């Protein structure tokens, strides 16, 4: 078996130094970047950016765009310094294409979607449109429930920039005293 190269370190890199691969064939609409950003806000950062030694992005162009949209200054990265130039170019394509080659267990997916709807979870965060949701169910109930969840899930938020962790802690204490719902966020 070929010696597998498994990176053991995730490095934080400034978003401003990461460079998109000039010949990246994958495109990202503004709507998709907004979906990725919403996913990061909801679930946290779940997948490091893959870069070369020269800070050129191999995988994660959309996540970097979402990080910029969110005003993040740093993101976790894995540096793949062992790849040849041809391997890097191929991985840019393979990272996207291999994910597209998978399928869905439609019965399981329908059950999970229904369960999330029962929990009033906003399925737009999972990336589904109303048309996609309606294709799993024959009735209009799902779309009605999705619309209700979307309306009840509206939140109006502000981000307060703190100078350091102690400043953040002080503000959290003040907000909690005033019964302002808040949660700490470190970017």
Secondary structure, 3 states (H helix, E strand, C coil): CCCCCCCCCCEEEEHHHCECCCCCCCCCCHHHHHHHHHHHHHHCCCCCEEECCCCEEEECHHHHHHHHHCCCCEEEEEECCCCCHHHHHHHHHHHHHHHHCCCCCHHHHHHHHHHHHHCCCCHHHHCCCHHHHHHHCCCCHHHHHHHHHHHHCCCCCCCCCCCCHHHHHHHHHHHHHCCCCCCCCCC
